[in-house]
Amino acid sequence: MISFLKKRAVFCIATFCALISCFFVPPSKAYLSYIDVHTLAVLFALMAAVAGLESCGLFRTLAVRLCSIVHSTRSLSAVLVFLCFFSSMLITNDVALIAFVPFALMLLGSQESFPPVSVAYVIVLQTVAANTGSMLTPVGNPQNLFLYTKTGIGLLDFILILLPYTIVCGGLLALSLLAVPKNPLAALGSPNAQVHPSAWRKALYGILFALCLLSVAKLIPKPLLALIVLVVVLIFDRKTLFRVDYFLLLTFVAFFIFSGNIAAIPAVRSVLETGVQGHELRAGVLASQVISNVPATLLLYPFVENAKNLLLGVNFGGLGTLVASLASLISFTMYTKSGRKAGAYVALFTLLNVIFLAVLLLVRQLFQ
């Protein structure tokens, strides 16, 4: 039991918060409206597709090729971090972390000269990179897509609002990578040493992953995507379904219930109605620290006067606590699930996120 609690700490905390909130807002049919089925659907599909690709040895093959290009642990770490930074602009922060955190854990974990604390440091930087790179575009994360649709801000204007802060974060990431040890890379061996996948399995999961990206681009409905992935994997490779982290999905459900109940408490709504207008940026940052930036966006939007400041607030607010961005839970869960200790990770995560958040707020204060 103790081992389970340690490995599933975020799930346990989320469940506890959801249960406590139920005492203030008794369970009802309204709970169904709290849960973002689309987010859960695409997250399930992505985890299944990525698990299948991993079982095909794709990441190990990429690892060997990557190591033939870079020559030190620092340069390898830089590639891994900026893969998350730039890819999240198009495939969302969630997808970037699902795709590249396992890749990083495998690559860096194979380097005997790379200290465990440095592995934690790089995974934290990947998380920060995904959360800051994704803020540049409407499709980078769910709260951006929601605000882009609701506010009617043009695409170019939207990008220009976030561009200066994205550039600042890119520079901070580059500086942060200087703290990574610059050790020679050890050879990883043959990419097919342990995995001999058939061509059809590679093609199958490649197609499923492509469908996931099309769904993120709103070309395929997310519930339909989840159904397609479920049926295809059940028919052709059902073992992959056991590799999906269902506790992560349940963690999201628990946080959706908690944030929905918080918004349904009359006293809380009264505070929001009187306290948010004119303070959208601060409200977005603070609310995100408690209920994460996606629920915070949905909670605060009806009460705002300046949607631009809310856009900045909830994107900045993705930095800070572990729950400030639900995407951060993905990398944390993957890290702890790999058997590594959570203590050093949480300490590094908090320190780096506070620094990045403080810098963004300072830049906003100087140039608003």
Secondary structure as UniProt FT lines:
FT   HELIX           2..7
FT   HELIX           9..24
FT   TURN            29..30
FT   HELIX           31..34
FT   HELIX           37..55
FT   TURN            56..57
FT   HELIX           58..67
FT   TURN            68..69
FT   HELIX           73..109
FT   TURN            112..113
FT   HELIX           116..133
FT   HELIX           134..136
FT   TURN            138..139
FT   HELIX           142..151
FT   HELIX           155..176
FT   HELIX           177..179
FT   TURN            191..192
FT   HELIX           199..216
FT   TURN            217..218
FT   HELIX           222..236
FT   HELIX           238..243
FT   HELIX           246..264
FT   HELIX           266..275
FT   TURN            277..278
FT   HELIX           280..291
FT   HELIX           293..300
FT   HELIX           301..303
FT   HELIX           307..316
FT   TURN            317..318
FT   TURN            322..323
FT   HELIX           326..337
FT   TURN            338..339
FT   HELIX           342..367
//
